[in-house]
């Protein structure tokens, strides 16, 4: 009986501890990405099991490729899309058609769902792109609070927002014109920093085991 009471007490203590603060067996550092926008900062981590997309995004970010590009397509209740080098010029009509000159082979993992804050690669449609290769630079962030499961296993999800979901909401809500393009440019600046995984897990309540945010 005494043993049972001790187990109940122990379970009660664990229930009071936020999941993100519980000891995760994570070692080493991760590369935390920060996207600075007029609406605020969005912080995200990239998945190791989508290495081609992870390495490409980090390479472009470190080279400054994304700096000055915009979120050129935003749909409230759906997603925000950016990363097109064409958005740096003065011609709004070519926004959405730019790329760095290459595509990335699909790395579609059924375990990675289009949950809120999921980071995924944009691509051409199946009709002209049956292999579902990703754009070399364009990406989108899921804004819908319930996720967009209709896109699951059709696009490569390669990261997750760990902080700044409210900023994603603000961007999705800005006034826009034709082709869902914001009336005022939402320019971004992207930086990458090495941060201990343990710190990311604790500060942002991120679970490296499931690669997802935990409820606080």
Residue pairs with C-beta under 8 A, 6 or more apart in sequence:
14 22
18 205
18 214
18 216
19 205
19 207
19 214
19 215
20 201
20 202
20 203
20 204
20 205
20 206
20 207
20 214
20 216
21 202
21 205
24 197
24 198
24 201
24 207
24 208
24 209
26 197
26 198
26 201
26 208
27 197
27 198
28 196
28 197
29 194
29 195
29 196
29 197
30 45
30 194
30 195
30 196
30 197
30 200
31 45
31 46
31 58
31 192
31 193
31 194
31 195
32 43
32 44
32 45
32 162
32 192
32 193
32 194
32 195
32 200
33 43
33 44
33 45
33 46
33 57
33 58
33 61
33 159
33 190
33 191
33 192
34 41
34 42
34 43
34 190
34 191
34 192
34 193
35 41
35 42
35 43
35 44
35 66
35 164
35 188
35 189
35 190
36 188
36 189
36 190
36 191
37 71
37 167
37 171
37 186
37 187
37 188
38 186
38 187
39 167
39 170
39 171
39 174
39 186
40 164
40 166
40 167
40 170
41 163
41 164
41 167
42 141
42 161
42 163
42 164
42 167
42 168
43 161
43 162
43 163
43 164
43 204
44 117
44 119
44 141
44 159
44 160
44 161
44 162
45 159
45 160
45 162
45 200
45 206
46 53
46 54
46 57
46 58
46 119
46 158
46 159
47 54
47 109
47 112
47 157
47 158
47 159
47 160
47 211
48 54
49 107
49 109
50 107
50 109
50 112
50 156
50 157
50 158
50 159
51 107
52 104
52 105
52 107
53 104
53 107
53 121
53 134
53 156
53 158
54 158
54 159
56 104
56 136
57 139
57 158
57 159
58 192
60 66
60 100
60 137
61 190
61 191
61 192
62 192
65 85
65 100
65 137
66 82
66 83
66 137
66 188
66 189
66 190
67 188
67 189
67 190
68 88
68 187
68 188
68 189
69 82
69 83
69 84
69 85
69 87
69 88
69 187
69 188
70 82
70 84
70 87
70 95
70 182
70 185
70 186
70 187
70 188
71 80
71 81
71 82
71 171
71 182
71 186
71 188
72 81
72 82
72 84
72 87
72 95
72 96
72 181
72 182
73 80
73 81
73 82
73 95
73 96
73 140
73 179
73 180
73 181
74 80
74 81
74 143
74 171
74 172
74 174
74 176
74 180
74 182
74 186
75 143
75 172
75 180
76 143
76 172
76 173
77 143
77 144
77 172
78 142
78 143
78 144
78 148
78 172
79 140
79 141
79 142
79 143
79 144
79 148
79 172
80 140
80 141
80 143
80 168
80 171
80 172
81 96
81 122
81 138
81 139
81 140
81 141
82 138
82 139
82 140
82 186
82 188
83 122
83 135
83 137
83 138
83 139
84 95
84 96
84 97
84 98
84 99
84 137
84 138
85 98
85 99
85 100
85 137
86 94
86 95
86 96
86 97
86 98
87 95
87 98
87 185
92 181
95 179
95 181
96 138
96 179
98 137
98 138
99 135
99 136
99 137
99 138
100 136
100 137
101 136
102 136
103 123
103 133
103 134
103 135
103 136
104 121
104 133
104 134
104 135
104 136
104 156
105 131
105 133
105 134
106 123
106 131
106 132
106 133
106 134
106 156
107 134
107 156
107 158
108 132
108 153
108 154
108 155
108 156
108 157
109 156
109 157
110 152
110 153
111 211
112 118
112 157
112 158
112 211
113 147
113 149
113 152
113 157
114 120
114 142
114 147
114 148
114 149
114 150
114 151
114 152
114 155
114 157
115 142
115 147
115 160
115 212
116 142
116 143
116 144
116 145
116 146
116 147
116 165
117 141
117 142
117 160
117 161
117 162
117 165
117 168
117 213
118 141
118 142
118 147
118 157
118 159
118 160
118 161
119 139
119 140
119 141
119 157
119 158
119 159
119 160
119 161
120 139
120 140
120 141
120 142
120 151
120 155
120 156
120 157
120 158
121 134
121 135
121 138
121 139
121 140
121 155
121 156
121 158
122 134
122 135
122 138
122 139
122 140
122 155
123 129
123 132
123 133
123 134
123 135
123 155
123 156
124 133
124 135
126 132
132 154
132 155
132 156
134 155
134 156
141 161
141 168
142 148
143 168
143 169
143 171
143 172
160 206
160 211
160 212
160 213
161 168
162 200
162 204
162 206
162 213
163 204
171 182
171 186
174 182
174 183
174 184
174 186
175 182
175 183
175 184
176 182
176 183
177 183
197 208
200 206
201 207
201 208
204 213
205 213
205 214
205 215
205 216
206 212
206 213
206 214
207 213
207 214
